[in-house]
Every structure is written in C-alpha cells, then in structure tokens.
Amino acid sequence: MVHHRGNNLHIVATSTALLTDHYELTMLEAALRSGAAHRRAVFEVFARRLPEGRRYGIVAGTGRVLDALENFRFGPEELDFLRERRIVDESTLRWLSEYRFSGDVYGYREGDVYFPGSPILVVEGTFAEAVMLETVILSILNHDCAIASAASRMTHAAGGRPLIEMGSRRTHEMAAVASARAAYIAGFATTSNLAAGRRYGIPTAGTAAHAFTLLHDSEADAFKAQLASLGPGTTLLVDTYDVEQAVRTAVELAGHRLGAVRIDSGDLALAAGEVRRLLDALGADQTRIVVTGDLDEHSIAALAVAPVDGYGVGTSLVTGSGAPTASLVYKLVARADESGELKPVAKRSVGKPSVGGRKHAYRRFDESGTAVAEIVCAHCDVPGPSDRPLLAQLVSGGEIVGREPLADARARHARAIAELPAPALQLSRGDVAIPTTLITA
Amino acid sequence: MVHHRGNNLHIVATSTALLTDHYELTMLEAALRSGAAHRRAVFEVFARRLPEGRRYGIVAGTGRVLDALENFRFGPEELDFLRERRIVDESTLRWLSEYRFSGDVYGYREGDVYFPGSPILVVEGTFAEAVMLETVILSILNHDCAIASAASRMTHAAGGRPLIEMGSRRTHEMAAVASARAAYIAGFATTSNLAAGRRYGIPTAGTAAHAFTLLHDSEADAFKAQLASLGPGTTLLVDTYDVEQAVRTAVELAGHRLGAVRIDSGDLALAAGEVRRLLDALGADQTRIVVTGDLDEHSIAALAVAPVDGYGVGTSLVTGSGAPTASLVYKLVARADESGELKPVAKRSVGKPSVGGRKHAYRRFDESGTAVAEIVCAHCDVPGPSDRPLLAQLVSGGEIVGREPLADARARHARAIAELPAPALQLSRGDVAIPTTLITA
C-alpha cells in the first residue's frame, strides 16, 4: 500500500496488482522460464471499431491508468495469495516482489477524440513488465472512454445548458466515481457523487428527493424545511403530488428568488412549458427549471425548444447510452528478436486489419482548422505542417511524467469537439467522422 | 478506515460514506432542522420491471451491501471534505461524525430469483439513518443483480458445461471484481480475475493469450515454453496463425495428455467440430475444447450441439448482456407521523403502481414444487402452507447478522432456478415467469 497525492488530498491506495487476469501471470512464468520475458515489447491500446453508429469516441481514464500503474505492486498480501493458490512458482513470485514498471508509456491526452485504429495508449517495456498491465489498463480505459463518449454527445445535445451527472445509483459504486470524472471531462457541469467531488475536485450538486416530501406531513412542510436549510436559491422538487399546486406552494414560500424547480416525471417538454408559464405568471421569472428522468442525448436534444435550464442525467450516462464498454484492445504490436531488434508482430485475423510495430499518430487539419484525417504511421516521427501530434509521453523510464489537472482535459475536450467537421456532431447513427489512415511503409 | 475480516483475509476497507449522492446529505440537514429526521422510516428496494423480455432476475450483491454498511462511517477525511465544500452545516457534521446505522435490514438472499415488485431489500430505521444509504445500496444491487441475471441465463444455456468469467477488461476495474462474484453465484465455474479470487475465494483460471505466441519466434517455441511451465494439462491457444497446424503442433509437443485447446475466433461451431475430429485422429481424445470470443447466452445455446467442453465469456457477462443495470429503486414506503405511528406513503405516479407500507414476501409453490406466484403483502406475517418466506433478517439493531458463505448463495441459485416453471428458462424474449401478487388489504 502506498500513499500518493492527487488534487492535494491524501488518498490511501491499495495495490492494483491483482486487478489482473490469471493468464497474465501464467504467461509471465512461462516466459521467464523460456527467457523471452525480457524481450523488449510494444503493446498498443486501440479500438477496431466504434460502437455502432457512433461518429467519434472520447479518451478518458488515462489519468486513472497512471494512478493504477503507480500502485501496481505485489506486496506480501498479493504474493501470499498467489503462493497459496499456486498460481505461479517461487522464482516468479520473487520477480513479482520486485516488480516496478520501468518502461515508457505514450498516449492520447484525456478529452481528445479518437477513431478506429487510434493508438490511444502505447506501452513499451520488457514483455514481462508490460504484459501484466493489460487488464487493469483496459478495464479503466474501456469504462471511462465509454462513459465520456456518451457524455460528449449529451453535452453537445444540451447546447450550453448545464448537465448534472446523477447516475451513481445505476452502476457499480466505484464505477460511479469514475463515471462522474469521465462526464466532467466531456463537459458535464456537476455530479451528484460526493466521492468524485472529494477524489477529483468535481463540483457536486443536489437538493432533495421525493422521499423528503413524503417524509413530511405536507408538501408545504417539506418545502419550508428545505428552504429553511438551503435558502431560497435551492431547487424544489415539484412532481411528488401535483405539479401546478407544488409550483404555487413553492413560489408562495420561497418568493421570487426561488432558485429552481425540478420536474422528474411525465412529459417533460409539456410540463416545462406549463411550469414556465406558471412561474412567469407568479412573478418568478428568474426561477430556473431543471428536468430529470431517464434522459439520454436524444431526449435532451428533443427538449432544446422547451424552456428548460438544466438537465440531470443518470442511467444512460453511466451505461454509455447503449455502449457500456469501448471495445478497446491491448495488443502486442512489436517485440525484439534474439538479436534485440524490434520486429512487428500480428495475429492472423480475418476481418481484423492491424498494423504491427510502434506507431506515431497525428490529426490532420484543413486550412479552416477542421480535422480531416487521423494519420497513424509506423515511420513518420515528424508531423506534416497541418498535423498535430496526438501522443504525449506519460511515463518515462517508469517515472510518471504525464499527469495534468482535470480542467485541462475538460478544456481539451471542448477544443477537440470544436475542430470536428459538422456531421461528427449529429446524434443519428452515422459513419466515423474522419478516416483513419494507416501508413505502414 | 476500519479493518474487517472476510473469507479469513484481512482487507483494508476505506469508508463507503461518500459513495453517496449530494442530495442525501442536504435532505439530512433539512430534516434534522425540521425535526422529521428522527421519524421512523421504511425504505424498500424493488424493480418496477425486469429488462425487456427477461423472465426472471437474480439477486446478488447483498453480501457486498453488508460490507458497505459496515464501512459507512464519516471519519475526519470525509467530514473535512463536507466542511470545506460547505455541503452541510456544523450540526449536521456532528451528527454524521457519530453516524452508525442502528436499524434493521431484511432482504432476499443472494442467488434467489426475483420479479417485478419483489422487495429485495427492506431498510428500517430513522429517516436520517436510512436515507443516506440509498446510493451505495442501489449502486451495489443494480450492478450485481444485472450481472447475475445475465450470468444465470448463460449458465442455463451452457447446460452443465463449465463457464469461465473473463470479462474484467471490459468493465470498470472494481466492477470486474464484483462481476466475477455475481457470475460465480449464478453458476459460473471460475473467473480470470485474481482480485476476485483473493477477495471472495472464487477459483481462478487462465493460461495464455495470443501475445504469448507472438512473443516467441515460432508457435512451437511458445507451446514448448507454456508446457514446460504449466505441464501438459494446460490449455493451448490454437488460433494465432493456423488452427489445424497449431493443433498438430500442440499434440506433437504435449502428447495425448494435453489438457485442452482454446479457439478464440472464427466460426466456433465449425472450428470446434474440425478440431475435435483432428484431436481424435491424433489420439488426443481426452483433450478438451474451450471456446471464447464474444459469446453470450444465445451463442452459447447455439453451440450446444458442437463438441465444446467449456466456454469463456467476457463482454456480454460484465455488461449484463444488454441490460447493464437492474432498474432497482430505493423508495420510502412508510414513515411515522407525529404520534409515532407508521403510515404508508407513496408518490403519485402515473403508470408506476406501488404499495405503501412494510411488506412480507413469499414464493408460492404448486403440489409438484414448481413456483407459481410471488406474494407480496402488507399484513401477512404468517406464510401459507405452500409458501416459502423470502425475506431474511440481515441487520438487527445495527448489527450485521446475515452474512453467509458465497457457496450458499451459489447453491441457492441452482435450487431457485430448478423451482421455476419451464418457460422461465427460455432465452427468447418473454413474459415474467410467475406473477407478483400484491395484497394490500
């Protein structure tokens, strides 16, 4: 167990070393025995395809990968388990007890867009030290990219109106924290998740549920209690009994300074229109309307013409809006031979085109600054005049060098989206926004 | 932070108190101020519906809920965060610093089946102490029930052939551990996830990936290395280059005692048939065939006639096979009034039938022992002669009394499935297997 500092908070991190598939350790043992374990190797994380109909993906989770890498250590508890279960032999256990990743990692930065074939993460080291990271790296990136990719579409659909991430209850309790982080990168304004607030500094939001109204003897009692505690700027939930009556009660009790009302059921467009007219008629024309209740990017887009001031999104966000995993793979693309020379390798695959070897990646722009292609090439370490390099060094000789504030990732997302050609942002099922050009020569 | 003992392993557990939505704490503060916080309350976890076309659901996660409840404590780090962010006031912080759940919890046992309206978990306490548990309870149950429900269908489809859970890389790294646990409850034989092996004692399995073959100068070198390390009983992966040649090489090197071969791509039914004939022709008639590669319950069922000895399942398992969350809700169903009398409460909902008040639940059987109905009733604390009570006490006055070994949950799953009427086990989209009868009088 090591202590590390993230966002100026002390976090007690347990080892991530067993967030690993059994076969990674049996491969390690066999490769240590054959001697091939020490061959230099390059692994690459990429998606063969995007979820059906998606036009782009968003990179998220890289920062969490760096945290996991830092805590990837086999301590006495991990080694005892492996010994008791006889998963690997004693010489492998000794090797594991001294395990520190000593290689290099390059990757796309969080918030950037990606396409099929984009080398989102490149891990270089010995086969032994790199093969063991497969599962934990893929777990993090497959989850966080899936959530961020869905969140990005919702942010665009909301057209500047703020989005609240409130899906914690619909996903695994730790996935919830990571989901809040991914959504924030992709433009969500706040999260309901307190652990995400503490761990990552994300703004948190929330006021009251139906249970709070039901707890009290009347809706007016509940509103009074909430206003006494949170002040008139709070958001009152108005659909427990009768929306119209609730709005009248709310304005009566809070006055014109009432911050917002929340509608969580029914025909949200219709209800928002009626509530807006009523609020205005009651003089509460500054009171905002927040809507929640099984929203996704399509229903958010459909509410564009409704007088809505903010959206809360839960289930569809944390389940990736139909694509809960990003289909990223971690593939050995090159390894040294006996002479030490790095040789590209690739499985014989039907319908799975891939290029062996260590690659570079650039995004190419036209004169107006619009992205036109993703260039992935094996021998092109100098970008063209209109190319932006996409791979940043994240780990150098085992040392983490690629941390950045979450705000930088969030700003990068906004920029990267703005550079895409217009059709990329259509919500309908479509083709990938820009082609990925693999150059192997 | 507290230390607790699970499966005889010391686990350092951090506080679960911030795996909570912001609004639970603002409700707490407002209710403490209004005085209603101390009213006795009953919250119930249930599903209004199953995922589309599903005929039953499987309860999983209850044991993890008990772990989370035990670690739901506001220590200095949690309180400092809430103070710095001004999420609640000082008197609420004092209340939180002494927070211990002191109420009762009843629930369905893990591995049992559930239907719409089944009160899977019932939490009784003061409003204040019970309302705060909403998010962490729902996160755990919504995830674990979704995975177990998918896993159960796969187990049935496999018809006794063993299933390996290998989806860790396709889901959040901690959701992966919980997924392995849920799948094991629902009948999976093993998992690839080492953390699940250590934390929950689940058997783990795995041998080698394509990267191991690509690392070596030839497939034969790779197989030799694996056999030297893991012995002839291992499973050799035979689809890196040419399956037929790989099988010949494998038998040549390992002899007739070769444990198994794994096929991860192509037309699995066709390939399994060809490989079976080849293995038999080579004298390796005891060598098993394991297939992997984007399997779900439907493709598993379709392989029933193929000579397959085991299945590895990844993505579809950890994403709930189309239903990544179980749609469970945590609703206030009764609370005391000023006099202390418990009163049923319910939100006015269109199309959301619910019954207020504390309930009992029984499964009713016909003379042959087949389940015929789920009885949920408010005033029926004695089961009928053919009824089995479904709610067990899990927490009594704040003390956890409902822990059980995972093996018990796994055995219960097998029994509960065997009791269902035959149509329940069809994989096609259909109606809920047995009706839920709500008796309110």
Interface residues (C-beta under 8 A of the other chain):
Chain A: M1 L9 H10 V12 T14 T16 L18 L19 T20 D21 H22 Y23 E24 L25 T26 M27 E29 A30 A31 R33 S34 A36 R39 A41 F43 A68 E77 E78 F81 L82 R85 I87 D89 F127 V131 E134 T135 V136 L138 S139 I140 N142 H143 M166 S168 R169 R170 T171 H172 E173 M174 A175 A176 V177 A178 S192 N193 L194 A195 G197 R198 T204 A205 G206 T207 A208 A209 H210 A211 F212 L214 L215 H216 D217 D221 K224 A225 Q226 A228 S229 L230 T240 Y241 D242 S265 G266 T315 V318 T319 P324 T325 S327 Y330 K331 L332 R335 D337 E338 V345 A346 K347 R348 S349 V350
Chain B: M1 L9 H10 V12 T14 T16 L18 L19 T20 D21 H22 Y23 E24 L25 T26 M27 E29 A30 A31 R33 S34 A36 R39 A41 F43 A68 E77 E78 F81 L82 R85 I87 D89 F127 V131 E134 T135 V136 L138 S139 I140 N142 H143 M166 S168 R169 R170 T171 H172 E173 M174 A175 A176 V177 A178 S192 N193 L194 A195 G197 R198 T204 A205 G206 T207 A208 A209 H210 A211 F212 L214 L215 H216 D217 D221 K224 A225 Q226 A228 S229 L230 T240 Y241 D242 S265 G266 T315 V318 T319 P324 T325 S327 Y330 K331 L332 R335 D337 E338 V345 A346 K347 R348 S349 V350
